[in-house]
Amino acid sequence: MLSLFEIAALLLALSALFGWINHVVLKLPHTIGLLLMALVASLVLLMLEQVFPALGVTDTLQGAIGQIDFYSTVMEGMLAFLLFAGALHVDFEFLADQKWPIGLMATVGVLISTFLVGTGFWYLTDLFGFGVPFVWALVFGALISPTDPVAVLSLLKSINIPAALKAKIAGESLFNDGVGVVVFTILVAVATGAGGNHGEVDFAHIAELFVVEALGGAVLGLVTGWIAYRAMATMDEYTLEVLISIGVVAATYAIALRMHLSGPIAVVVAGLLVGNRGVRVGMSEHTREHLFAFWELLDEILNSVLFLLIGLEILVLTIDPSHGWLAAATIPLVLAARLVAVSLPIFSLSHWLVFTKGAIPVLTWGGLRGGISVALVLSLPDNENKPLILTVTYAVVLFSVIIQGLTVKSVISRTVDRTLL
């Protein structure tokens, strides 16, 4: 069994190696290249294990990856820092200008998508002879509906897109994962009977818990973000101010988990406050440069390790080939639900707001799923429905990151007015 340091060393070394190969040879977007190479390497190792079982290389790597609790690593570790880093660089004025479409897509849009995907998945599983209960189909809808902020923000670094549309994509991805996690948690409790109504969906109770967790997380983020930037305003020492930013992320997320509030929403709000209000009144230009440089570097490192892990996770997942056709049928279902979830808010607001030409196809195709969906599905309690939901989730995530991620530039060039770029 490898030690924690050896596992960390292995992941960092592979991230550096694959990153170098991608930069020199493949020249794909960094995170997509890492995931693709990790996936190919995993599949090659699995095939070698079948042909040359005495090699033992696959067993060593499987043992190392198997020791990593993907859910805890992502949802209780990396995610807080990745979300804060993303929120730190978002211009609050652009975000405020797009508050209505962002707010509707991140809340109503997630709920619409959860219901549409869940209902469609329920019918598909019956059609393919698997018969997943409706509440478990809704659980799948909840974990796959939110766009992944890590994947989306990483993608936005490599594409040229109008500022208003970029604000919508970034803002929605930062907030809808928190909403999706809340809905997912509630539905899992319903499905497992932890909420007292086994298998029965109490929408009023879900709405109540949703409001408490989401709004409570936002209030917590406002409080801790305000404390952080006020503390920064009392000094001009960038090392301490960077340390304060790290401390506020860790403390905010830990408090949110302890109080059963939305940790993702809390750290996003804190990040927006520090990155905007804090920059203007709480730090010098010298400190701002060091703070932003630190979080950009940390963001790149954690992104690299996360996407590497997604690719390597195939080594320890039990994938049932009989679920392949269902997975293939679910991909267009998820995209269709995303199209509806994006279109309805935009159409409802189009009488008052002007939207960038091509906003709907770009928001639909650019809504990537990633590590959060994988982490959530791995967190499900063991039951007869988990293997099927796991296989389908992994297929949707791989299609989303690789196929959608590599072709979204083409969608933008075909649909968005070039004079706005």
Secondary structure, DSSP 8 states (H G I E B T S, - for coil): ---HHHHHHHHHHHHHHHHHHIIIII---HHHHHHHHHHHHHHHHHHHHHH-TTS-HHHHHHHHHHTS-HHHHIIIIIHHHHHHHHHHTS-HHHHHHTHHHHHHIIIIIHHHHHHHHHHHHHHHHHHTT----HHHHHHHHHHHSS--HHHHHHHHTTS---HHHHHHHHHHHHHHHHHHHHHHHHHHHHHHTTTSSTT---HHHHHHHHHHHHHHHHHHHHHHHHHHHHHHTT---HHHHHHHHHHHHHHHHHHHHHHT--HHHHHHHHHHHIIIIIHHHS--HHHHHHHHHHHHHHHHHHHHHHHHHHHHGGGT----GGGHHHHHHHHHHHHHHHHHHHHHHHHHHTTTS---TTHHHHHHHT----HHHHHHHHTS-S-TTHHHHHHHHHHHHHIIIIIIHHHHHHHHHHHS-GGG-
